[in-house]
Every structure is written in C-alpha cells, then in structure tokens.
Amino acid sequence: MSAPDFIPFEAQAKLDWLGLTRAFEEGHRLPKAEIADSFLYRGEDTLLNRAAWIDGLGLAVKSATVFPGNPAKGLGMVNGGVSLYGDADGLLEAVVDFHLITKWKTAGDSLLGALKLARPDSREILIVGAGHVGHSLFEAYSAGFPGARFSVWNRTIAKAEAMAEELGIAVAEDLEAAVSRADIVTCATMSTQPVIRGEWLQPGQHLDLIGAYRPDMREADDIALQRARVFVDSYDTTLDHIGELKIPLETGAIARGDVLADYYAPERMRRESEAEITLFKNGGGAHLDLMTSRYVHSRWTEG
C-alpha cells in the first residue's frame, strides 16, 4: 500500500477556478452527499470536524483547530487539515492543506453561483470586506468575468486601501453608492448585523453573501431577500443553520418556498430575466470540501 500524498498550499499553482466550478457541477450530478459536523472544546479552544461522503467520489474529513491565544504567540488562530479517502476502499489517499481547501472551496462556490445567476455581461464587481476571502474572491471572479472592474469596501478604510493598492483596484468609500453602481456585489464580512440594505439594490444585480456562518450572523436585511430571487448552495447546510436565512424564516420575513433552488437542482438555478435581482447564499458545506479536495488531488497527481 502506497503512502498517502501530502498536498501543500503551493499546489494551487496547478489549479484553475473554472476547472473547480466544473468539478462542483460534476459532483452534484452524483448521489446527494451525506454530511456531519462535530465539535470538541477545551476552554476557548475548539476542534471542528466536518465530514462528507459522496458515493462515487469518496470521503473527506476536514479538521479545523481554532486557538484564540495563538496570535499572541505569533501563530495562526485557525489551522487544520483535510483527509481524503478512496471511494472503493476507504484508504487514505491524501492529506491536503487546510487553508488551500478553504480558500478554493469558498471562492469557487461563490463563483459558480455567479456564473449561474449573474448577468454574463457583468462588468462592475464590488467586494465588501478586505480580508483573506476578499482577496480570493478577486482571483475567482477575475477568472469568471474577465475584463470586469473591481472595487473594495471595508469598515476600516485603511484595509480597503491596502487591498486596493495590492490588487490594482479601486476603493469604494460610500457603501450605498458603490452597491448601487455594481453589477455584482460579493460580501465577505464577519458582521452579525446586515451591512447590505435591500433598498440600495438595483434591477439586474447579483448579490453573493458569504460571511455569515453562525445562527446569529447576517449580511443582508429582510428587504434584500424580499426583493431578490433567492438561491443557496445547499438547503441542508443553510436554511436551519445560518442566520442569513434562519432568522428571516423564523420571523416570517420570507418563506421556505422563497428559497428557489440549490446546486442539486441545476435546471432551476438560473436567472430568468435581465432585470431581476438574484441573491446567492454561500454556505460552504463539507460536501464542497470533498469536491474541492478531489479536484485538487486529481490536479496534483497529474504530474
């Protein structure tokens, strides 16, 4: 039995964003994933395990350690790894860098949503949030919408300026004005209160929401969801788990029927008119970690 591969972050040189979106589409044509999350705690420290099994693709367990005291020691707060297992025999095939899978899974998920739901002629893209995910979104959307012009907004203007200088894009100082000008708004913040107001949205726009991952987190208000046609990457990992949808569903601001499709219904995952507003919630479930890991492993072993 051969030793499993170790795939480092540098493997991203072998990857491409459109190839990953095709891998996602292929993965969703297979039987629906079984997924499970588990948590262990020691004081403020956390171990999160996210597991997925797709018949025909294999198994993956993504382990994330969150140690809030690490930055004071000069270490990263979030670390971990992804174990990829064979579909036929369950043997460990690869251990993949955690940050590599998280980066490509997250931004690739949003890119696929935009390729399905945004207008193909979208040329103005606003990134809300100047963190690591914001940088990844610039890479992914540049591949999917070549020639688009980008701007970035961040609560701390200095961070937006630093990102803009690094990437050669514009700084958006007024969020409302920037949203109203954009064809695509992609939002990756850690906000618990909405930063995007539905009254700002314009006909034909696409809104991509990434940041909220806990039941108390939201990036868009009720009006945004009510004005838009709403889609998710997976019903199973968003509706009852993430505040972006869980809160308005519980208050009655929207109904479950207002969330029109996920990736397992590709025939419904589409824009129906040039004027409609589309909204996509990126939940980033473990099944997408598995699909990403399998894509990364295939590219890594091609030589």
C-alpha positions in Angstrom: 0.0 0.0 0.0 1.5 3.3 -1.0 1.8 6.2 1.4 -0.9 8.9 1.1 0.0 12.1 -0.7 0.6 15.3 1.2 -0.6 18.3 -0.8 0.7 21.7 0.3 -0.8 25.1 -0.2 1.6 25.7 -3.1 -0.4 23.1 -5.1 -2.7 26.0 -6.1 -0.3 26.7 -8.9 -1.9 23.6 -10.6 -5.5 24.8 -10.1 -7.8 27.0 -12.0 -11.1 28.5 -10.9 -13.2 27.5 -13.9 -12.0 23.9 -13.6 -13.1 23.9 -10.0 -16.6 25.1 -10.9 -16.9 22.3 -13.4 -15.8 19.8 -10.7 -18.6 21.2 -8.5 -21.1 20.6 -11.2 -19.9 17.1 -11.8 -20.0 16.4 -8.0 -23.7 17.5 -7.8 -24.6 15.0 -10.5 -23.6 12.2 -8.2 -25.8 10.9 -5.4 -26.5 13.5 -2.7 -23.8 13.9 -0.1 -24.1 12.6 3.5 -22.6 15.3 5.8 -21.9 15.6 9.5 -20.2 18.2 11.8 -18.8 17.6 15.3 -17.3 20.0 17.8 -14.9 19.5 20.8 -14.0 22.2 23.2 -11.3 23.0 25.8 -11.9 26.4 27.3 -11.7 28.8 24.4 -10.1 26.3 22.1 -12.1 24.4 19.5 -11.8 21.4 17.3 -14.3 21.3 14.4 -14.6 18.2 12.2 -16.7 18.4 9.0 -17.2 15.1 7.2 -18.8 14.3 3.9 -19.4 11.1 1.9 -20.4 11.0 -1.7 -21.0 7.7 -3.4 -18.6 7.7 -6.4 -16.4 10.5 -5.1 -15.1 9.2 -1.7 -14.9 10.6 1.7 -13.3 13.7 3.3 -12.9 14.9 6.9 -11.9 18.5 7.3 -10.5 19.2 10.8 -10.1 22.8 11.9 -8.5 23.8 15.2 -9.4 27.3 16.5 -7.0 28.5 19.2 -7.7 32.2 20.0 -4.4 32.5 22.0 -2.2 31.6 19.1 -1.8 35.2 17.6 -0.1 36.3 20.8 2.5 33.6 20.2 2.9 34.6 16.6 0.9 31.7 15.3 -2.3 31.5 13.2 -5.6 31.2 15.1 -7.1 28.7 12.7 -5.3 25.6 11.4 -6.1 22.1 10.4 -6.0 19.6 7.5 -8.2 17.6 5.2 -8.1 13.8 5.0 -9.3 12.4 1.6 -10.3 8.7 1.5 -10.9 6.5 -1.5 -14.4 5.7 -2.7 -13.9 2.0 -3.4 -11.7 1.0 -0.4 -11.8 3.8 2.2 -8.0 4.0 2.2 -6.4 7.4 3.0 -5.3 8.9 -0.3 -4.2 12.3 0.7 -3.7 14.9 3.4 -4.4 18.3 2.0 -3.5 21.7 3.4 -6.5 23.2 5.2 -6.0 26.7 4.0 -5.8 25.6 0.4 -9.1 23.7 0.5 -10.9 26.5 2.4 -9.7 29.2 0.0 -10.6 27.5 -3.2 -13.9 25.9 -1.8 -15.2 29.2 -0.5 -14.4 31.5 -3.5 -15.2 28.7 -6.1 -18.6 28.2 -4.5 -19.5 31.9 -5.0 -18.1 31.9 -8.5 -20.2 29.0 -9.6 -23.3 30.8 -8.1 -22.4 33.9 -10.0 -21.8 32.1 -13.3 -25.3 30.6 -13.0 -27.2 33.7 -11.6 -25.4 36.9 -12.6 -25.7 38.6 -15.9 -22.9 37.3 -18.2 -22.1 40.9 -19.2 -21.5 42.0 -15.6 -18.6 44.4 -15.6 -18.6 46.2 -12.2 -17.9 44.0 -9.2 -17.9 45.2 -5.6 -16.1 43.2 -2.9 -17.4 44.0 0.6 -14.7 43.0 3.1 -11.0 43.3 2.7 -9.9 40.1 4.4 -8.4 36.9 3.1 -11.7 35.8 1.5 -12.0 39.2 -0.3 -8.6 38.6 -1.9 -9.7 35.1 -3.0 -12.9 36.5 -4.4 -10.9 38.9 -6.6 -9.0 35.9 -8.0 -12.1 33.8 -8.6 -14.3 36.5 -10.1 -11.4 37.7 -12.3 -11.3 34.2 -13.9 -15.1 34.1 -14.3 -15.7 37.6 -15.5 -12.6 38.7 -17.4 -12.3 42.4 -18.0 -14.5 43.3 -15.0 -13.6 46.3 -13.0 -13.3 45.8 -9.2 -13.7 48.0 -6.2 -13.5 47.1 -2.5 -15.2 48.5 0.6 -14.3 47.8 4.2 -15.3 49.2 7.5 -11.7 50.1 8.2 -10.8 52.2 5.2 -7.1 51.6 5.6 -7.6 47.9 5.0 -9.5 48.6 1.8 -6.8 50.9 0.7 -4.1 48.3 1.3 -6.0 45.6 -0.6 -6.8 48.1 -3.5 -3.1 49.0 -3.8 -2.0 45.4 -3.7 -4.5 44.3 -6.4 -4.7 47.4 -8.5 -8.4 48.0 -7.9 -10.5 51.0 -6.7 -11.5 51.9 -3.1 -15.2 52.4 -2.5 -15.7 54.9 0.3 -19.5 55.1 0.2 -21.1 51.6 0.5 -24.6 52.6 -0.6 -23.3 54.4 -3.7 -20.9 51.5 -4.5 -23.7 48.9 -4.2 -26.0 50.9 -6.5 -23.3 51.0 -9.2 -22.3 47.4 -9.1 -23.4 44.5 -11.3 -22.2 42.0 -8.8 -21.9 42.6 -5.0 -19.9 39.9 -3.2 -19.9 40.2 0.5 -17.5 38.5 2.9 -17.6 40.1 6.3 -17.9 38.9 9.9 -20.9 41.0 10.6 -23.8 39.9 12.8 -26.0 42.8 11.6 -26.9 43.5 7.9 -24.4 45.6 6.0 -26.3 45.4 2.7 -29.7 47.2 2.5 -32.3 45.9 0.1 -33.3 49.5 -0.8 -29.9 50.0 -2.3 -30.2 47.1 -4.8 -30.8 47.8 -8.5 -32.6 45.8 -11.2 -30.3 43.2 -12.8 -27.8 42.9 -9.9 -26.5 39.7 -8.3 -25.8 39.6 -4.6 -23.4 37.0 -3.3 -23.4 36.5 0.5 -20.5 34.6 2.1 -19.6 35.8 5.6 -22.4 34.7 7.8 -21.9 31.1 9.1 -23.5 31.2 12.6 -27.2 31.4 13.5 -26.7 34.9 14.8 -24.9 36.3 11.7 -26.4 38.2 8.7 -25.0 40.4 5.9 -28.2 41.4 4.1 -31.5 42.7 5.5 -35.1 41.4 5.0 -35.8 43.8 2.2 -32.8 42.4 0.2 -34.2 38.9 0.5 -37.7 40.0 -0.3 -36.7 41.9 -3.5 -34.5 39.2 -4.8 -34.9 35.7 -6.2 -33.0 33.7 -3.5 -30.7 30.6 -4.1 -28.3 28.6 -1.9 -25.5 26.2 -2.5 -27.3 23.6 -0.3 -30.6 23.6 1.6 -29.2 21.2 4.1 -26.3 23.5 5.3 -28.0 26.9 5.2 -31.8 27.1 6.0 -31.7 25.9 9.6 -28.1 26.8 10.4 -27.1 30.2 9.2 -28.7 33.4 10.4 -28.8 34.9 6.9 -31.8 32.7 6.2 -32.7 31.1 9.5 -33.6 34.5 11.1 -35.9 35.8 8.3 -37.5 32.3 8.0 -38.3 32.3 11.7 -39.7 35.8 11.7 -41.8 35.2 8.6 -40.0 37.8 6.5 -39.6 35.0 3.9 -40.9 31.5 3.5 -39.1 28.3 2.6 -40.6 28.4 -0.8 -38.9 31.7 -1.5 -35.6 29.9 -1.5 -35.9 28.6 -5.0 -33.1 26.1 -5.6 -29.7 24.7 -4.6 -27.0 23.1 -6.7 -28.8 19.8 -6.7 -31.5 21.4 -8.9 -29.4 22.9 -11.7 -32.4 23.3 -14.0 -33.9 25.8 -11.5 -30.6 27.5 -10.6 -30.8 30.3 -13.3 -31.6 33.9 -14.0 -35.0 34.3 -15.7 -34.7 38.0 -16.8 -32.2 40.7 -17.2 -34.0 42.9 -14.7 -34.4 40.6 -11.8 -32.2 40.7 -8.7 -30.6 37.4 -7.8 -29.2 36.5 -4.3 -27.0 33.6 -3.5 -26.1 32.4 0.0 -22.7 30.6 0.1 -23.0 28.0 3.0 -19.8 26.1 2.1 -20.7 22.7 3.4 -18.4 19.7 3.9 -19.6 18.2 0.6 -17.9 21.1 -1.2 -14.7 20.5 0.8 -14.8 16.9 -0.5 -15.4 18.0 -4.1 -12.6 20.6 -3.8 -10.3 18.0 -2.3 -10.9 15.5 -5.0 -10.3 18.2 -7.7 -7.1 19.3 -6.0 -5.9 15.7 -5.7 -6.6 15.0 -9.3 -4.7 18.0 -10.5 -1.8 17.3 -8.1 -1.4 13.7 -9.3 -1.5 14.6 -13.0 2.2 15.4 -12.7 
